[in-house]
Amino acid sequence: MSESSSLQTVVLNDEHVKLGGRMVPFSGYSLPVQYPTGIIAEHKWTREHAGLFDVSHMGLSFVVIEGTPETPEAGHAAVSALVEPLVSGDLAGLKPGQLRYTLLLNDEGGIRDDLMVGRSPLFGGSLYVIVNAGTKEVDWAHISTALGGKAKLTRADDGALLALQGPEAVAVLDAIVPGVAQLSFMHYGPFEWAGTRLIISRSGYTGEDGFEILCEKAFATQLWNAILADERVKPIGLGARDSLRLEAGLPLYGHDLDDTVSPIEAGLNFAVSKRRREARDFPGAERILSELTGNLTRVRVGLFVEGAPAREGATIVDEHGQGIGRVTSGGFSPSLSRAIALGFVLPNHAAPGTRLQVAVRDRLQPTEVTTLPFVPHRYVRKATP
């Protein structure tokens, strides 16, 4: 069996082909890496207008407590108590409709996956859980085991998940689904549209304002085309999704994060909630809390690279030519018209402004540590009145 024949396809596969999408393998799926206009044009369009991404390969699921809780608060407390011991974040403290970025940890404090967890805005005892495509089967098995029959995990990856990102995203989507402009950043809710219910969150992976929309399979094509009918929107592939998230300094699991990297090494301190730090009740707490005091052997940094882009795996060296780290993500920044990269280095070489070198095609190129993100985030923290 060929690789292409063994790949899964998303609901909107035929729409991508009709639009001229160049389909490539990614996380076991056939997905569009770009459309005819090309990655740079798609990237710039998203930064200036609104880009529509198909991210239906992601791991969408709901964890619902068994039985009927006495109160919404009791239900939320019960379901949070089952999932929270696996992650670094404060799930019990979520407000109705609130989403939180958190980390699924192993016993050594390494990152099994990064994920989004949301509390149902409608009733207690339900969590909306979104994990990465490449790890979803393992993640779901791990979570299901922890539930111990007290709650049920139901996967929802048979439909479509669309991401509409960019400064004009809110105007576009609110015209189609009135009321979404009232969502605050990192909140979600149900919205009725064309006879179906959409689950829409104000979130994304580009550094821009935007939304992620979960839609039933039967309505996916209709929704995709309804959004694309707006002249402010163009379809965007995996290539620009990667360059956009790189400019935003956002890590990609399996590249910048893995089961050896801790939240503190990755610069994701915010994902280890204050209450959890005080309780010391998350996997790998001893290592992670020690690293919070400065006991680190490596840290993730942003790099400006002079010359050709430095790709994943490239060695980073100091002024004496000694290896001090490696690049985990790298490429060309269309917004800055220069090469940028993410990587890990020894802590004493991590200060912004530090001059280093990186090996590209058997030659050393100058590079400089810089603050992240490379391009400022433009999330809209407060909803439109």
C-alpha positions as CSV (number, residue, x, y, z in Angstrom):
1,M,0.0,0.0,0.0
2,S,1.4,3.4,-0.9
3,E,1.8,6.2,1.6
4,S,-0.9,8.3,-0.1
5,S,-3.4,5.5,0.0
6,S,-2.8,4.9,3.7
7,L,-3.5,8.5,4.6
8,Q,-6.7,9.6,6.2
9,T,-8.6,12.4,4.5
10,V,-10.5,15.3,6.1
11,V,-14.2,16.0,5.4
12,L,-13.2,18.9,3.1
13,N,-10.6,17.1,1.1
14,D,-12.5,17.5,-2.2
15,E,-12.9,21.2,-1.6
16,H,-9.1,21.6,-1.2
17,V,-8.5,19.7,-4.4
18,K,-11.0,21.9,-6.3
19,L,-9.2,25.0,-5.1
20,G,-5.9,23.7,-6.4
21,G,-4.5,22.8,-3.0
22,R,-1.2,20.9,-3.1
23,M,-1.9,17.9,-0.8
24,V,0.9,16.5,1.4
25,P,1.1,13.9,4.2
26,F,0.8,15.5,7.7
27,S,0.2,13.6,11.0
28,G,-1.3,10.7,9.1
29,Y,-3.6,12.9,7.0
30,S,-3.6,14.3,3.4
31,L,-3.8,18.1,3.9
32,P,-3.1,21.1,1.7
33,V,0.3,22.7,2.3
34,Q,-0.5,25.6,-0.1
35,Y,-2.9,26.8,-2.7
36,P,-1.9,28.3,-6.1
37,T,-1.1,31.8,-4.8
38,G,1.7,30.3,-2.7
39,I,2.8,30.3,1.0
40,I,4.1,33.9,1.2
41,A,1.0,35.4,-0.3
42,E,-1.2,33.3,2.0
43,H,0.8,34.3,5.0
44,K,0.6,38.0,4.2
45,W,-3.1,37.8,3.4
46,T,-3.8,36.3,6.9
47,R,-1.8,39.1,8.6
48,E,-3.7,41.8,6.6
49,H,-7.1,40.3,6.1
50,A,-8.6,36.9,7.0
51,G,-7.3,33.4,6.3
52,L,-9.4,30.2,6.5
53,F,-7.6,27.0,7.6
54,D,-8.9,23.5,7.7
55,V,-7.5,21.9,10.9
56,S,-10.0,19.0,11.1
57,H,-7.1,16.6,11.7
58,M,-6.8,17.9,15.3
59,G,-8.0,15.8,18.2
60,L,-11.4,17.2,19.2
61,S,-13.2,15.6,22.1
62,F,-15.5,16.0,25.0
63,V,-15.1,14.6,28.5
64,V,-18.5,14.3,30.3
65,I,-19.1,13.1,33.8
66,E,-21.3,10.1,34.2
67,G,-24.6,10.7,35.9
68,T,-26.4,14.0,36.6
69,P,-24.5,16.4,38.9
70,E,-26.5,18.0,41.7
71,T,-25.3,21.5,40.6
72,P,-23.2,22.8,37.6
73,E,-20.4,23.6,40.1
74,A,-20.4,20.1,41.5
75,G,-20.3,18.7,38.0
76,H,-17.3,20.8,37.0
77,A,-15.5,20.0,40.2
78,A,-16.0,16.3,39.6
79,V,-14.8,16.2,35.9
80,S,-11.9,18.6,36.6
81,A,-10.7,16.4,39.5
82,L,-10.3,13.5,37.0
83,V,-8.4,15.4,34.3
84,E,-6.4,17.9,36.3
85,P,-3.9,15.5,37.8
86,L,-2.6,14.8,34.3
87,V,-1.9,18.5,33.4
88,S,-0.1,21.6,34.6
89,G,-3.1,24.0,34.5
90,D,-5.9,25.0,36.9
91,L,-8.9,23.3,35.4
92,A,-11.1,23.6,38.5
93,G,-10.8,27.4,38.3
94,L,-12.2,27.6,34.8
95,K,-15.2,29.8,34.4
96,P,-18.1,28.7,32.2
97,G,-17.1,29.0,28.6
98,Q,-13.4,29.6,29.4
99,L,-10.6,27.8,27.5
100,R,-7.1,27.2,28.9
101,Y,-3.9,26.3,27.2
102,T,-2.3,23.6,29.3
103,L,0.3,20.8,29.1
104,L,-0.2,17.0,29.4
105,L,2.9,15.9,31.5
106,N,4.7,12.7,32.1
107,D,6.1,11.6,35.5
108,E,9.4,13.2,34.7
109,G,7.9,16.6,34.0
110,G,8.3,16.3,30.2
111,I,5.5,17.4,27.9
112,R,3.4,14.6,26.5
113,D,1.4,17.1,24.5
114,D,0.1,20.7,24.6
115,L,-3.6,21.1,24.6
116,M,-6.7,23.3,25.1
117,V,-9.2,22.5,27.7
118,G,-12.5,24.4,28.1
119,R,-15.4,24.3,30.6
120,S,-18.9,24.0,29.1
121,P,-20.8,27.3,29.1
122,L,-24.1,25.4,29.3
123,F,-23.9,22.9,32.1
124,G,-21.5,21.3,34.6
125,G,-19.6,18.1,34.2
126,S,-18.3,18.6,30.7
127,L,-14.8,19.6,29.3
128,Y,-14.0,20.4,25.7
129,V,-10.5,19.0,25.1
130,I,-8.4,19.6,22.0
131,V,-5.2,17.7,21.5
132,N,-2.6,17.5,18.7
133,A,-3.3,15.3,15.7
134,G,-0.1,13.2,15.9
135,T,-0.6,12.3,19.5
136,K,-4.4,12.2,19.8
137,E,-4.8,8.4,20.0
138,V,-2.2,8.1,22.8
139,D,-3.5,11.2,24.6
140,W,-7.1,9.9,24.5
141,A,-6.1,6.5,25.8
142,H,-4.1,8.2,28.6
143,I,-7.0,10.5,29.6
144,S,-9.6,7.7,29.3
145,T,-7.6,5.5,31.7
146,A,-7.5,8.3,34.2
147,L,-11.3,8.8,34.0
148,G,-11.7,5.3,35.5
149,G,-15.3,4.9,34.3
150,K,-16.4,8.0,36.2
151,A,-16.6,10.1,33.0
152,K,-16.6,9.3,29.3
153,L,-14.4,10.7,26.6
154,T,-16.2,11.1,23.3
155,R,-14.1,12.0,20.2
156,A,-15.5,14.6,17.8
157,D,-12.9,14.5,15.0
158,D,-15.3,13.1,12.4
159,G,-16.5,16.6,11.6
160,A,-14.7,19.7,10.6
161,L,-12.6,22.2,12.6
162,L,-12.0,25.4,10.7
163,A,-9.8,28.3,11.9
164,L,-10.5,31.8,10.6
165,Q,-7.6,34.1,11.5
166,G,-6.6,37.7,10.9
167,P,-7.6,41.3,11.6
168,E,-10.8,41.0,9.5
169,A,-11.8,37.6,10.9
170,V,-14.3,39.0,13.5
171,A,-16.2,41.1,10.9
172,V,-16.4,38.2,8.5
173,L,-17.6,35.6,10.9
174,D,-20.0,37.9,12.8
175,A,-21.7,38.6,9.5
176,I,-22.3,34.9,9.0
177,V,-22.8,33.8,12.7
178,P,-24.1,36.9,14.5
179,G,-22.9,37.1,18.1
180,V,-19.4,35.7,17.8
181,A,-17.9,39.2,18.1
182,Q,-19.1,39.1,21.8
183,L,-16.8,36.2,22.6
184,S,-13.7,37.1,24.6
185,F,-10.2,35.7,23.8
186,M,-9.9,32.1,25.0
187,H,-13.6,31.6,25.5
188,Y,-16.1,29.5,23.5
189,G,-19.7,28.7,23.1
190,P,-22.5,27.2,20.9
191,F,-24.0,29.1,18.0
192,E,-26.9,28.1,15.8
193,W,-26.3,28.4,12.1
194,A,-28.2,27.0,9.1
195,G,-30.0,24.4,11.1
196,T,-26.9,23.1,13.0
197,R,-25.0,23.9,16.1
198,L,-21.4,25.2,15.8
199,I,-18.9,25.3,18.7
200,I,-16.9,28.4,18.2
201,S,-13.9,29.6,20.3
202,R,-12.0,32.9,20.0
203,S,-8.5,31.4,19.7
204,G,-6.0,30.3,17.2
205,Y,-2.4,29.5,16.3
206,T,-1.2,32.6,14.3
207,G,-0.9,35.4,16.8
208,E,-3.8,37.1,15.2
209,D,-7.3,37.6,16.4
210,G,-9.5,34.8,15.2
211,F,-11.8,31.8,15.8
212,E,-11.9,28.1,15.6
213,I,-15.2,26.5,14.5
214,L,-16.3,22.9,15.1
215,C,-18.9,21.9,12.7
216,E,-20.8,18.6,12.0
217,K,-19.7,16.7,8.9
218,A,-22.9,17.2,7.0
219,F,-22.6,21.0,7.2
220,A,-18.8,21.3,6.7
221,T,-18.8,22.1,3.0
222,Q,-21.6,24.6,3.3
223,L,-19.8,26.4,6.1
224,W,-16.4,26.4,4.3
225,N,-17.9,27.9,1.2
226,A,-20.1,30.4,3.1
227,I,-16.9,31.8,4.8
228,L,-14.9,31.8,1.5
229,A,-17.7,33.7,-0.3
230,D,-16.5,36.8,1.6
231,E,-13.9,38.6,-0.5
232,R,-11.9,39.3,2.7
233,V,-11.1,35.6,3.1
234,K,-8.7,33.2,1.3
235,P,-7.9,29.6,2.0
236,I,-4.6,29.0,3.7
237,G,-2.5,25.9,3.8
238,L,-0.1,24.2,6.3
239,G,2.9,26.1,5.0
240,A,1.6,29.5,6.0
241,R,0.1,28.1,9.2
242,D,3.7,27.1,10.1
243,S,5.3,30.4,9.2
244,L,2.6,32.4,11.0
245,R,3.0,30.4,14.2
246,L,6.8,30.6,14.0
247,E,6.6,34.4,13.7
248,A,4.2,34.4,16.7
249,G,6.8,32.4,18.7
250,L,4.4,29.5,19.3
251,P,5.9,26.1,19.8
252,L,5.0,23.0,17.7
253,Y,4.7,19.7,19.4
254,G,7.1,17.1,18.1
255,H,9.5,19.9,17.1
256,D,9.9,22.5,19.8
257,L,8.2,20.4,22.5
258,D,8.5,16.7,23.3
259,D,8.4,14.3,26.2
260,T,11.9,15.4,27.3
261,V,11.2,19.1,27.3
262,S,9.7,20.7,30.5
263,P,7.3,23.6,30.5
264,I,10.0,25.8,32.1
265,E,12.7,24.9,29.5
266,A,10.1,25.7,26.8
267,G,9.4,29.1,28.3
268,L,5.8,28.1,29.0
269,N,5.9,29.0,32.7
270,F,2.4,30.6,32.5
271,A,1.0,27.1,31.7
272,V,1.9,25.9,35.2
273,S,-0.9,27.6,37.1
274,K,-0.2,29.3,40.5
275,R,-2.5,27.1,42.4
276,R,-0.9,24.0,41.0
277,R,2.6,25.3,41.9
278,E,1.5,25.9,45.4
279,A,-0.2,22.4,45.7
280,R,2.8,20.7,44.0
281,D,0.2,18.2,42.7
282,F,1.1,17.8,39.0
283,P,3.4,15.2,37.3
284,G,7.1,16.0,37.5
285,A,6.5,18.7,40.1
286,E,9.9,18.3,41.7
287,R,11.8,18.9,38.5
288,I,9.5,21.7,37.3
289,L,9.5,23.6,40.6
290,S,13.3,23.3,40.8
291,E,13.6,24.7,37.3
292,L,11.4,27.7,38.3
293,T,14.1,28.7,40.8
294,G,16.7,28.7,38.0
295,N,18.0,25.2,37.9
296,L,17.9,24.8,34.1
297,T,20.2,23.1,31.6
298,R,18.6,24.6,28.5
299,V,16.0,27.2,27.5
300,R,14.0,27.9,24.4
301,V,14.9,31.1,22.6
302,G,14.1,33.1,19.4
303,L,16.9,33.7,16.9
304,F,17.4,36.2,14.1
305,V,19.5,34.3,11.5
306,E,21.6,36.2,9.0
307,G,21.6,34.6,5.5
308,A,19.7,31.4,4.6
309,P,17.2,30.0,7.1
310,A,18.4,27.5,9.7
311,R,16.3,24.4,9.7
312,E,15.3,22.0,12.5
313,G,18.3,20.1,13.8
314,A,20.9,22.8,13.0
315,T,23.6,23.1,15.6
316,I,23.9,26.5,17.5
317,V,27.5,27.4,18.5
318,D,29.0,30.0,20.7
319,E,31.8,32.5,19.8
320,H,34.4,29.8,20.4
321,G,32.7,27.4,18.0
322,Q,31.4,25.1,20.8
323,G,28.0,23.6,20.4
324,I,25.5,25.0,22.9
325,G,22.2,24.0,21.4
326,R,20.1,23.2,18.4
327,V,17.4,24.7,16.2
328,T,13.9,23.1,16.6
329,S,12.0,25.3,14.1
330,G,13.3,27.6,11.5
331,G,12.3,29.4,8.3
332,F,11.8,32.6,6.4
333,S,9.6,35.3,8.0
334,P,7.4,36.9,5.3
335,S,6.5,39.7,7.7
336,L,10.1,40.6,8.6
337,S,11.7,39.5,5.3
338,R,14.4,37.7,7.2
339,A,15.3,34.2,8.5
340,I,14.1,33.4,12.0
341,A,14.3,30.3,14.2
342,L,13.4,28.8,17.6
343,G,15.8,26.6,19.4
344,F,17.3,25.5,22.8
345,V,20.6,26.9,24.1
346,L,22.5,26.8,27.4
347,P,21.0,29.3,29.8
348,N,24.1,31.5,29.9
349,H,23.7,32.2,26.2
350,A,19.9,33.0,26.3
351,A,19.9,36.7,26.9
352,P,18.4,38.8,24.1
353,G,21.2,40.4,22.1
354,T,23.6,37.5,22.6
355,R,25.6,36.9,19.4
356,L,25.9,33.3,18.3
357,Q,26.3,31.2,15.2
358,V,24.3,28.5,13.6
359,A,25.4,25.8,11.2
360,V,23.6,26.0,7.8
361,R,24.8,23.7,4.9
362,D,28.2,23.1,6.5
363,R,28.9,26.7,7.1
364,L,28.4,29.0,10.2
365,Q,26.1,31.9,9.9
366,P,25.7,34.7,12.4
367,T,22.6,34.7,14.6
368,E,21.4,36.8,17.5
369,V,19.1,35.8,20.4
370,T,15.9,38.0,20.4
371,T,12.8,38.3,22.5
372,L,9.7,36.4,21.5
373,P,7.3,36.7,19.7
374,F,9.1,37.9,16.6
375,V,5.9,39.6,15.4
376,P,3.6,41.1,18.2
377,H,0.4,39.1,19.1
378,R,-2.8,40.9,18.2
379,Y,-5.3,38.9,20.2
380,V,-8.5,40.8,21.1
381,R,-8.7,40.3,24.9
382,K,-12.1,41.9,25.3
383,A,-15.3,41.2,23.3
384,T,-17.0,43.7,21.1
385,P,-19.8,45.3,23.2
